[in-house]
Amino acid sequence: MGTATSPVPPAAYAAPGQTVFVERPGGSGFAVASLVLGLIGALFGLIPLFFFLSIPAGVLALIFGVVAVRRHRGGAASGKGMAIAGAILGGLALVLGIVGVVAIGDAANELDQDLQEIEQDFQRDVDQLEEDFESGLGQTAGF
């Protein structure tokens, strides 16, 4: 089997035996990072009790996505689609994280209120039992 070679664009008239370096437009590491962090953040935003992890991932995905789109506009890198998708997923992760934290906070407040009601009911029952016990003892002690 032969070795596959990729076609190289013709160099600007290089002399025979001279090494020619061809600059390829590189991909954007920021775009890839934005997409990966956006995906991870959105997934963590959907998993209960992992909401807090989606917030930093979403913020980083948004930042990296914006940086990648700005680099693409300047012609320095490619991957504009990945950058936009990563920024959108980062925003979604951020929203899911905030909604999750608010939901967990509300649930904790509701649980606290319910536990306080249970404690008050318990204390009322204990007081009533003490009253009943003392009044019952007074009746039997009188012979």
N, C-alpha and C positions, 0 to 999 in steps of 0.2 A: 504494500500500500504506500501511496505517496503522501507527502506532507501537504496539508492544505495551507495555502498562503492567502492572506487577505490582500486584495488589490490596494496598492499604495498610490495616491494621487501623484502625478508626475511632478518631480522637483523642478525648481527653477534653474534649469541647465547646469547640472552638476558635472564636474570634470570626472572622467573615468577613474575609478578607484577611490573617489572621495566619499566620505560618509555623509549621508544626508539625514537630518532629523526632521521628521514631519510631526507637527503639532496637531493632535486631534482635539476636537472640542470635548472636554471631559464632562462626566456626569456631575451632578451636584450632590455632594454628601449631605448638605443641609436639606435638600428635597427628600432624600431617602430617610434621613433621621426624622424629619417632620412626619412622613407617612408612617414609619414604624411606631413612633411615639403616639401619633394620633390613633392608630389601631389599638395599641396596648391600652391607652387611656380610655378609649370608648368601650373596650371589653371590660376593663376594671369598673367603669361607670355603671355597667349592667349587673355586676355581681354585688349582692348585698354585703355590707360591712367592708368592702374594698373601695368604697366611694372616695375615700380620702386619697388613695393612690392615683385616681384619675385626674385630680386637680393639677398637681405638678406636671404630670405627663401632658395634659392638655395645654398648659401654659407654654411648656417647652416646644410642643408641636406647632403652636401658633407662631412663636418667635422664629423657629427654624423655617417655617413655611414662608413667612414674610421676607426673611433674609434671602431665601432661595429665589423667590419671585423677583426681588430687586436685583439680584445677580443676573437673573435671566434677562431682564430688561436691558442691562448693560452689556449683554452679549458674552458675559464671562462664563456662563454655565448653562447646561440644559436641564431638563426635568421640571419644566413649569407645571405640567399636569400633576406630577407627583407632589409638588410643593403645594398646589392649590388643594388637592385632595387631603394632604396632611394637615393643612391649616383648617379645613372644614371639619375633619375628624377631631382635631385638637379643640376646636370650639365646641363640638358636640360633647367631647369628654369633659370639658370644663363645665358645661351646663349640667350634664349628668352627675358630676361630682358634687356640684352645689345643691342640686335637688336632693341627692342622697344624704348629704350632711344635714340639710334642713329636715328631711323626713326622719332621720335618726334622732335629731334633736327634739322634734315634736313627740316622737314615740317615747323618748326618755322622760320628757316633761309629763306626759300622760301617765306613764308608769309611776312616777313620783307622786302624782296626785292620788292615784288609786291606792298606793301603799299608805299614804297619809290617812285616807278615809278608813282603810282597814285597821290602822293603828288606833284611830279614834273610836271606832266601833268596838275593838277589843278592850280598850281602856274603859269604855262605858259598861261593857259586860262584866269586867273585873270589879268595877265599883259596885255594880248591882249585886253581884255575888257576895261581896264583902258586907253590904247592907243587909242582905237576906241572912247571911250567916250570923251577924251580930244580933239581929232581931230574933232569930231562932234560938240563939243561945240564951238571950234574956228570958224567953218564955220557958225554957226547960230548967233554968236555974232557979226559978221561982217556986218550984214544987207545989 
